[in-house]
Amino acid sequence: MKKQLTALVLCICMVLSVLPFSSTQAAAEETSSVGTSNISIGDYIRLGNYNGQPILWRCVDVDEMGPLMLSDQVLATMAYDAKTSENSATRSHSRNLKRGTYGSNQWRDSNMRSWLNSKAEAGKVEWLCGNPPKSGFVGENPYDQAAGFLNGFKEDEIAAIKTVTQRSIVSHPEYNAGMIEGQGADLPYDTNIEAAANGFDQAYYENVTDKVFLMDVKQINKVYQNNSQLGDSYHIAYKGGVRWPYWLRTPVTDCNHDMRYVSPQGSIGRDAPCKGYYGVRPAFYLDTAYYAVTSGSGTETDPYVGTAPNKPADSTPLSPAERDPGDGNWDVDTE
């Protein structure tokens, strides 16, 4: 009888010892299916590929939209936007004739935005402005036959990129046509990185929804401010070990066409968007609610690796090329 009782007690103990382990294991599996990352300024992650090579990103700031990730290097050299080609009056180009010579400085329908947010196969990117960045219409490095930037990302990697709506500064062809969210002023042009964002919050702007984008002057100014955590001059970019200028998405607002860029010395410059010499250094916000790290320690040599495999389908659409201000027409500047 004692032997039977002892055996029964042992069985009960074995069952009880197994239950907490199973519950803990199930909880761990459930946790791993959603965001488990704690990305801080200075951390590195590896996400996606470009030209067959993995892309290294770094967290350069954390704001109300989450960790802001910037490509560690210049990934390509491309024009921001092509000259008007055989289409004589398409979208933003129709608001000023000089854009036919220099390209448009509106982010919303630029070739750069079209390419960065596309996962299309080679030669099938939808150019929102209607003008492909082809040979003869960009200074060098045409990319009208290239695959979209996101074509090198798996679906669960794209899911890790948050869809965000941001303020994008506009120049006078847009604000004269009423493409603004409210009254404002021109954004002063300052070559000094410390003062580059002065007046940003008072400047004319429109809201644009994207996944991948170029940094604006306010964001790159934050990178400069965070140099103590990122290391000296992280706002200066490199391509193949050489300092290289790269585009921002902020236009020169009192000009029909010029865009701002970061120079190899770290100052802010300006040039026509059709120039293909300048670098592309993409950025995005990481969706830490779903991004789960699977390996790595977050350093440059051992970056975090992860995806967002269990994120629900994203129902937020990206902004189209243009929106209707109410009367169905845009005023066209022909001066």
URFEN-V234623 format. One record per residue. N is the residue number from 1. RES is the residue in three letters. SS is DSSP state (hx for helix, st for strand, lp for the rest). PHI is phi in whole degrees, -180 to 180 (* if undefined). PSI is psi in degrees with one decimal (* if undefined). Layout:
n=N res=RES ss=SS phi=PHI psi=PSI
n=N res=RES ss=SS phi=PHI psi=PSI
This chain:
n=1 res=MET ss=lp phi=* psi=-43.4
n=2 res=LYS ss=hx phi=-64 psi=-38.2
n=3 res=LYS ss=hx phi=-64 psi=-40.5
n=4 res=GLN ss=hx phi=-65 psi=-41.0
n=5 res=LEU ss=hx phi=-66 psi=-41.5
n=6 res=THR ss=hx phi=-63 psi=-41.3
n=7 res=ALA ss=hx phi=-64 psi=-39.0
n=8 res=LEU ss=hx phi=-65 psi=-43.6
n=9 res=VAL ss=hx phi=-63 psi=-41.3
n=10 res=LEU ss=hx phi=-63 psi=-39.7
n=11 res=CYS ss=hx phi=-63 psi=-43.5
n=12 res=ILE ss=hx phi=-63 psi=-42.6
n=13 res=CYS ss=hx phi=-62 psi=-39.7
n=14 res=MET ss=hx phi=-64 psi=-42.1
n=15 res=VAL ss=hx phi=-64 psi=-45.0
n=16 res=LEU ss=hx phi=-66 psi=-34.8
n=17 res=SER ss=hx phi=-69 psi=-27.0
n=18 res=VAL ss=hx phi=-79 psi=-37.0
n=19 res=LEU ss=hx phi=-60 psi=-50.2
n=20 res=PRO ss=hx phi=-59 psi=-39.1
n=21 res=PHE ss=hx phi=-62 psi=-44.0
n=22 res=SER ss=hx phi=-65 psi=-40.7
n=23 res=SER ss=hx phi=-65 psi=-43.0
n=24 res=THR ss=hx phi=-63 psi=-42.0
n=25 res=GLN ss=hx phi=-64 psi=-42.7
n=26 res=ALA ss=hx phi=-64 psi=-40.5
n=27 res=ALA ss=hx phi=-64 psi=-39.9
n=28 res=ALA ss=hx phi=-64 psi=-41.7
n=29 res=GLU ss=hx phi=-65 psi=-38.0
n=30 res=GLU ss=hx phi=-66 psi=-41.8
n=31 res=THR ss=hx phi=-63 psi=-38.5
n=32 res=SER ss=hx phi=-70 psi=-12.2
n=33 res=SER ss=lp phi=-86 psi=-9.4
n=34 res=VAL ss=lp phi=-123 psi=-170.7
n=35 res=GLY ss=lp phi=-62 psi=129.1
n=36 res=THR ss=lp phi=-127 psi=12.3
n=37 res=SER ss=lp phi=-95 psi=151.1
n=38 res=ASN ss=lp phi=-132 psi=78.0
n=39 res=ILE ss=lp phi=-82 psi=129.5
n=40 res=SER ss=lp phi=-118 psi=163.2
n=41 res=ILE ss=lp phi=-57 psi=129.1
n=42 res=GLY ss=lp phi=103 psi=-18.4
n=43 res=ASP ss=lp phi=-71 psi=149.0
n=44 res=TYR ss=st phi=-110 psi=144.3
n=45 res=ILE ss=st phi=-133 psi=158.4
n=46 res=ARG ss=st phi=-114 psi=124.5
n=47 res=LEU ss=st phi=-151 psi=125.5
n=48 res=GLY ss=st phi=76 psi=175.0
n=49 res=ASN ss=st phi=-136 psi=149.7
n=50 res=TYR ss=st phi=-134 psi=126.8
n=51 res=ASN ss=lp phi=53 psi=37.7
n=52 res=GLY ss=lp phi=80 psi=2.0
n=53 res=GLN ss=st phi=-113 psi=138.0
n=54 res=PRO ss=st phi=-63 psi=145.9
n=55 res=ILE ss=st phi=-100 psi=130.1
n=56 res=LEU ss=st phi=-98 psi=127.7
n=57 res=TRP ss=st phi=-119 psi=155.7
n=58 res=ARG ss=st phi=-133 psi=140.1
n=59 res=CYS ss=st phi=-76 psi=115.5
n=60 res=VAL ss=st phi=-106 psi=-11.4
n=61 res=ASP ss=st phi=-167 psi=159.2
n=62 res=VAL ss=st phi=-131 psi=119.7
n=63 res=ASP ss=st phi=-129 psi=-161.5
n=64 res=GLU ss=lp phi=-64 psi=-16.2
n=65 res=MET ss=lp phi=-99 psi=-1.9
n=66 res=GLY ss=st phi=112 psi=-164.7
n=67 res=PRO ss=st phi=-69 psi=126.1
n=68 res=LEU ss=st phi=-92 psi=117.0
n=69 res=MET ss=st phi=-104 psi=131.5
n=70 res=LEU ss=st phi=-123 psi=137.0
n=71 res=SER ss=st phi=-61 psi=136.6
n=72 res=ASP ss=lp phi=-67 psi=-29.3
n=73 res=GLN ss=lp phi=-128 psi=163.4
n=74 res=VAL ss=lp phi=-68 psi=126.1
n=75 res=LEU ss=lp phi=-91 psi=-28.1
n=76 res=ALA ss=st phi=-159 psi=167.3
n=77 res=THR ss=st phi=-118 psi=120.6
n=78 res=MET ss=lp phi=-150 psi=154.4
n=79 res=ALA ss=lp phi=-68 psi=147.6
n=80 res=TYR ss=lp phi=-72 psi=-39.3
n=81 res=ASP ss=lp phi=-160 psi=142.2
n=82 res=ALA ss=lp phi=-81 psi=157.3
n=83 res=LYS ss=lp phi=-62 psi=156.0
n=84 res=THR ss=lp phi=-61 psi=127.4
n=85 res=SER ss=lp phi=-96 psi=-128.6
n=86 res=GLU ss=lp phi=-70 psi=-14.6
n=87 res=ASN ss=lp phi=-86 psi=110.3
n=88 res=SER ss=lp phi=-79 psi=-21.6
n=89 res=ALA ss=lp phi=-150 psi=83.9
n=90 res=THR ss=lp phi=-122 psi=123.6
n=91 res=ARG ss=hx phi=46 psi=-125.2
n=92 res=SER ss=hx phi=-62 psi=-26.6
n=93 res=HIS ss=hx phi=-65 psi=-26.7
n=94 res=SER ss=hx phi=-73 psi=-13.0
n=95 res=ARG ss=hx phi=-86 psi=-8.3
n=96 res=ASN ss=lp phi=-160 psi=128.2
n=97 res=LEU ss=lp phi=-65 psi=-28.4
n=98 res=LYS ss=lp phi=-66 psi=-19.0
n=99 res=ARG ss=hx phi=-69 psi=-17.8
n=100 res=GLY ss=hx phi=-69 psi=-21.0
n=101 res=THR ss=hx phi=-99 psi=-32.8
n=102 res=TYR ss=hx phi=-116 psi=-16.1
n=103 res=GLY ss=lp phi=94 psi=170.9
n=104 res=SER ss=lp phi=-100 psi=146.9
n=105 res=ASN ss=lp phi=-106 psi=20.0
n=106 res=GLN ss=lp phi=-90 psi=124.2
n=107 res=TRP ss=lp phi=-63 psi=-40.1
n=108 res=ARG ss=lp phi=-52 psi=-45.7
n=109 res=ASP ss=lp phi=-118 psi=24.7
n=110 res=SER ss=lp phi=-71 psi=155.4
n=111 res=ASN ss=hx phi=-59 psi=-37.7
n=112 res=MET ss=hx phi=-63 psi=-46.0
n=113 res=ARG ss=hx phi=-65 psi=-40.8
n=114 res=SER ss=hx phi=-57 psi=-45.3
n=115 res=TRP ss=hx phi=-72 psi=-45.3
n=116 res=LEU ss=hx phi=-63 psi=-31.8
n=117 res=ASN ss=lp phi=-99 psi=10.7
n=118 res=SER ss=lp phi=-105 psi=140.7
n=119 res=LYS ss=lp phi=-112 psi=19.5
n=120 res=ALA ss=lp phi=-67 psi=156.6
n=121 res=GLU ss=lp phi=-72 psi=168.5
n=122 res=ALA ss=lp phi=-54 psi=130.5
n=123 res=GLY ss=lp phi=81 psi=3.5
n=124 res=LYS ss=lp phi=-121 psi=14.5
n=125 res=VAL ss=lp phi=-68 psi=137.4
n=126 res=GLU ss=lp phi=-86 psi=115.5
n=127 res=TRP ss=lp phi=-88 psi=110.6
n=128 res=LEU ss=lp phi=-63 psi=-28.6
n=129 res=CYS ss=lp phi=-84 psi=-7.9
n=130 res=GLY ss=lp phi=85 psi=-0.8
n=131 res=ASN ss=lp phi=-121 psi=106.2
n=132 res=PRO ss=lp phi=-68 psi=146.3
n=133 res=PRO ss=lp phi=-80 psi=69.4
n=134 res=LYS ss=lp phi=-101 psi=169.9
n=135 res=SER ss=st phi=-56 psi=134.7
n=136 res=GLY ss=lp phi=96 psi=-16.6
n=137 res=PHE ss=lp phi=-120 psi=-0.7
n=138 res=VAL ss=st phi=-130 psi=154.6
n=139 res=GLY ss=lp phi=-60 psi=-42.9
n=140 res=GLU ss=lp phi=-161 psi=171.8
n=141 res=ASN ss=lp phi=55 psi=58.9
n=142 res=PRO ss=lp phi=-61 psi=147.0
n=143 res=TYR ss=lp phi=-136 psi=26.6
n=144 res=ASP ss=lp phi=-67 psi=-23.0
n=145 res=GLN ss=lp phi=-102 psi=8.2
n=146 res=ALA ss=lp phi=-80 psi=155.4
n=147 res=ALA ss=lp phi=-72 psi=154.6
n=148 res=GLY ss=lp phi=-61 psi=152.7
n=149 res=PHE ss=hx phi=-56 psi=-41.2
n=150 res=LEU ss=hx phi=-77 psi=-1.9
n=151 res=ASN ss=hx phi=-63 psi=-23.3
n=152 res=GLY ss=hx phi=-90 psi=12.8
n=153 res=PHE ss=lp phi=-115 psi=141.2
n=154 res=LYS ss=lp phi=-75 psi=161.1
n=155 res=GLU ss=hx phi=-60 psi=-39.5
n=156 res=ASP ss=hx phi=-75 psi=-14.9
n=157 res=GLU ss=hx phi=-81 psi=-42.7
n=158 res=ILE ss=hx phi=-60 psi=-37.0
n=159 res=ALA ss=lp phi=-62 psi=-25.9
n=160 res=ALA ss=lp phi=-74 psi=-12.5
n=161 res=ILE ss=st phi=-91 psi=119.0
n=162 res=LYS ss=lp phi=-75 psi=139.5
n=163 res=THR ss=lp phi=-85 psi=121.7
n=164 res=VAL ss=st phi=-131 psi=150.9
n=165 res=THR ss=st phi=-107 psi=122.7
n=166 res=GLN ss=st phi=-128 psi=159.1
n=167 res=ARG ss=st phi=-75 psi=126.3
n=168 res=SER ss=st phi=-122 psi=120.0
n=169 res=ILE ss=st phi=-66 psi=142.3
n=170 res=VAL ss=lp phi=-121 psi=154.7
n=171 res=SER ss=lp phi=-97 psi=-178.9
n=172 res=HIS ss=hx phi=-66 psi=-29.2
n=173 res=PRO ss=hx phi=-60 psi=-30.0
n=174 res=GLU ss=hx phi=-83 psi=-47.2
n=175 res=TYR ss=hx phi=-72 psi=-26.0
n=176 res=ASN ss=lp phi=-70 psi=-24.9
n=177 res=ALA ss=lp phi=-89 psi=2.1
n=178 res=GLY ss=lp phi=86 psi=12.2
n=179 res=MET ss=lp phi=-85 psi=64.3
n=180 res=ILE ss=lp phi=-140 psi=159.4
n=181 res=GLU ss=lp phi=-93 psi=-3.8
n=182 res=GLY ss=lp phi=169 psi=175.7
n=183 res=GLN ss=lp phi=-69 psi=151.7
n=184 res=GLY ss=lp phi=-164 psi=-149.4
n=185 res=ALA ss=st phi=-152 psi=170.1
n=186 res=ASP ss=lp phi=-67 psi=147.1
n=187 res=LEU ss=lp phi=-84 psi=118.7
n=188 res=PRO ss=lp phi=-56 psi=143.0
n=189 res=TYR ss=lp phi=-93 psi=117.4
n=190 res=ASP ss=lp phi=-132 psi=127.5
n=191 res=THR ss=lp phi=-77 psi=-15.4
n=192 res=ASN ss=lp phi=-79 psi=121.7
n=193 res=ILE ss=lp phi=-59 psi=-30.9
n=194 res=GLU ss=lp phi=-68 psi=-30.4
n=195 res=ALA ss=lp phi=-108 psi=5.1
n=196 res=ALA ss=lp phi=-60 psi=-30.0
n=197 res=ALA ss=lp phi=-98 psi=2.3
n=198 res=ASN ss=lp phi=-62 psi=124.1
n=199 res=GLY ss=lp phi=92 psi=-0.1
n=200 res=PHE ss=hx phi=-59 psi=-46.1
n=201 res=ASP ss=hx phi=-72 psi=-11.8
n=202 res=GLN ss=hx phi=-105 psi=-0.7
n=203 res=ALA ss=st phi=-83 psi=155.2
n=204 res=TYR ss=lp phi=-60 psi=137.2
n=205 res=TYR ss=st phi=-154 psi=166.2
n=206 res=GLU ss=st phi=-131 psi=155.5
n=207 res=ASN ss=st phi=-89 psi=131.9
n=208 res=VAL ss=st phi=-131 psi=134.2
n=209 res=THR ss=st phi=-102 psi=124.8
n=210 res=ASP ss=st phi=-140 psi=170.9
n=211 res=LYS ss=lp phi=-106 psi=-54.3
n=212 res=VAL ss=lp phi=-111 psi=144.3
n=213 res=PHE ss=st phi=-154 psi=173.2
n=214 res=LEU ss=lp phi=-95 psi=153.9
n=215 res=MET ss=lp phi=-66 psi=147.2
n=216 res=ASP ss=lp phi=-99 psi=178.9
n=217 res=VAL ss=hx phi=-66 psi=-30.2
n=218 res=LYS ss=hx phi=-71 psi=-41.2
n=219 res=GLN ss=hx phi=-68 psi=-41.6
n=220 res=ILE ss=hx phi=-71 psi=-28.9
n=221 res=ASN ss=hx phi=-66 psi=-35.7
n=222 res=LYS ss=hx phi=-66 psi=-37.8
n=223 res=VAL ss=hx phi=-59 psi=-44.4
n=224 res=TYR ss=hx phi=-61 psi=-43.7
n=225 res=GLN ss=hx phi=-65 psi=-29.1
n=226 res=ASN ss=lp phi=-92 psi=14.9
n=227 res=ASN ss=hx phi=-61 psi=-24.7
n=228 res=SER ss=hx phi=-65 psi=-28.2
n=229 res=GLN ss=hx phi=-95 psi=-24.2
n=230 res=LEU ss=hx phi=-98 psi=-15.7
n=231 res=GLY ss=lp phi=101 psi=155.6
n=232 res=ASP ss=lp phi=-58 psi=132.3
n=233 res=SER ss=lp phi=61 psi=37.9
n=234 res=TYR ss=lp phi=-69 psi=-16.9
n=235 res=HIS ss=lp phi=-71 psi=-14.4
n=236 res=ILE ss=lp phi=-85 psi=133.1
n=237 res=ALA ss=st phi=-106 psi=160.1
n=238 res=TYR ss=st phi=-128 psi=148.3
n=239 res=LYS ss=st phi=-135 psi=114.0
n=240 res=GLY ss=lp phi=60 psi=35.2
n=241 res=GLY ss=lp phi=83 psi=0.2
n=242 res=VAL ss=st phi=-113 psi=136.4
n=243 res=ARG ss=st phi=-59 psi=135.6
n=244 res=TRP ss=st phi=-140 psi=137.8
n=245 res=PRO ss=lp phi=-72 psi=147.6
n=246 res=TYR ss=st phi=-143 psi=149.4
n=247 res=TRP ss=st phi=-67 psi=145.8
n=248 res=LEU ss=st phi=-105 psi=172.0
n=249 res=ARG ss=st phi=-100 psi=8.7
n=250 res=THR ss=st phi=-95 psi=122.2
n=251 res=PRO ss=st phi=-79 psi=166.3
n=252 res=VAL ss=lp phi=-83 psi=110.7
n=253 res=THR ss=lp phi=-76 psi=-21.2
n=254 res=ASP ss=lp phi=-95 psi=17.7
n=255 res=CYS ss=lp phi=-123 psi=153.1
n=256 res=ASN ss=lp phi=-72 psi=-23.9
n=257 res=HIS ss=lp phi=-144 psi=-31.9
n=258 res=ASP ss=lp phi=-61 psi=143.4
n=259 res=MET ss=st phi=-111 psi=157.4
n=260 res=ARG ss=st phi=-93 psi=151.4
n=261 res=TYR ss=st phi=-145 psi=165.2
n=262 res=VAL ss=st phi=-98 psi=126.3
n=263 res=SER ss=lp phi=-81 psi=167.3
n=264 res=PRO ss=lp phi=-62 psi=-18.3
n=265 res=GLN ss=lp phi=-92 psi=-6.5
n=266 res=GLY ss=lp phi=95 psi=5.3
n=267 res=SER ss=lp phi=-92 psi=175.4
n=268 res=ILE ss=st phi=-101 psi=125.0
n=269 res=GLY ss=st phi=-114 psi=-178.5
n=270 res=ARG ss=st phi=-143 psi=146.2
n=271 res=ASP ss=st phi=-165 psi=169.5
n=272 res=ALA ss=lp phi=-69 psi=138.5
n=273 res=PRO ss=lp phi=-66 psi=-15.9
n=274 res=CYS ss=lp phi=-79 psi=-6.7
n=275 res=LYS ss=lp phi=-71 psi=128.4
n=276 res=GLY ss=lp phi=-97 psi=9.0
n=277 res=TYR ss=lp phi=-81 psi=-28.3
n=278 res=TYR ss=lp phi=-77 psi=152.1
n=279 res=GLY ss=st phi=-84 psi=162.4
n=280 res=VAL ss=st phi=-115 psi=120.0
n=281 res=ARG ss=lp phi=-127 psi=85.6
n=282 res=PRO ss=lp phi=-68 psi=164.5
n=283 res=ALA ss=st phi=-144 psi=159.9
n=284 res=PHE ss=st phi=-161 psi=166.7
n=285 res=TYR ss=st phi=-100 psi=130.4
n=286 res=LEU ss=st phi=-81 psi=132.0
n=287 res=ASP ss=lp phi=-87 psi=86.8
n=288 res=THR ss=lp phi=-73 psi=-9.4
n=289 res=ALA ss=lp phi=-69 psi=-22.2
n=290 res=TYR ss=lp phi=-128 psi=-20.4
n=291 res=TYR ss=lp phi=-69 psi=127.2
n=292 res=ALA ss=st phi=-123 psi=125.7
n=293 res=VAL ss=st phi=-76 psi=132.0
n=294 res=THR ss=st phi=-109 psi=-20.5
n=295 res=SER ss=st phi=-164 psi=171.1
n=296 res=GLY ss=lp phi=94 psi=164.2
n=297 res=SER ss=lp phi=-118 psi=1.8
n=298 res=GLY ss=lp phi=88 psi=8.5
n=299 res=THR ss=lp phi=-93 psi=171.4
n=300 res=GLU ss=lp phi=-62 psi=-38.9
n=301 res=THR ss=lp phi=-88 psi=-16.0
n=302 res=ASP ss=lp phi=-138 psi=65.4
n=303 res=PRO ss=lp phi=-67 psi=158.4
n=304 res=TYR ss=st phi=-63 psi=143.0
n=305 res=VAL ss=st phi=-125 psi=132.7
n=306 res=GLY ss=st phi=-172 psi=176.7
n=307 res=THR ss=st phi=-148 psi=-175.6
n=308 res=ALA ss=lp phi=-125 psi=70.6
n=309 res=PRO ss=lp phi=-69 psi=-20.9
n=310 res=ASN ss=lp phi=-112 psi=18.5
n=311 res=LYS ss=lp phi=-75 psi=132.8
n=312 res=PRO ss=lp phi=-61 psi=157.7
n=313 res=ALA ss=lp phi=-57 psi=135.5
n=314 res=ASP ss=lp phi=-78 psi=118.5
n=315 res=SER ss=lp phi=-99 psi=-0.2
n=316 res=THR ss=lp phi=-85 psi=116.8
n=317 res=PRO ss=lp phi=-78 psi=149.8
n=318 res=LEU ss=lp phi=-74 psi=154.9
n=319 res=SER ss=lp phi=-64 psi=135.9
n=320 res=PRO ss=lp phi=-73 psi=-179.5
n=321 res=ALA ss=lp phi=-60 psi=-42.5
n=322 res=GLU ss=lp phi=-145 psi=163.5
n=323 res=ARG ss=lp phi=-122 psi=157.6
n=324 res=ASP ss=lp phi=-86 psi=119.0
n=325 res=PRO ss=lp phi=-74 psi=-6.4
n=326 res=GLY ss=lp phi=134 psi=-33.4
n=327 res=ASP ss=lp phi=-103 psi=-0.9
n=328 res=GLY ss=lp phi=82 psi=1.9
n=329 res=ASN ss=lp phi=-135 psi=150.4
n=330 res=TRP ss=lp phi=-109 psi=141.7
n=331 res=ASP ss=lp phi=-72 psi=138.5
n=332 res=VAL ss=lp phi=-108 psi=120.6
n=333 res=ASP ss=lp phi=-85 psi=116.4
n=334 res=THR ss=lp phi=-111 psi=11.8
n=335 res=GLU ss=lp phi=-73 psi=*
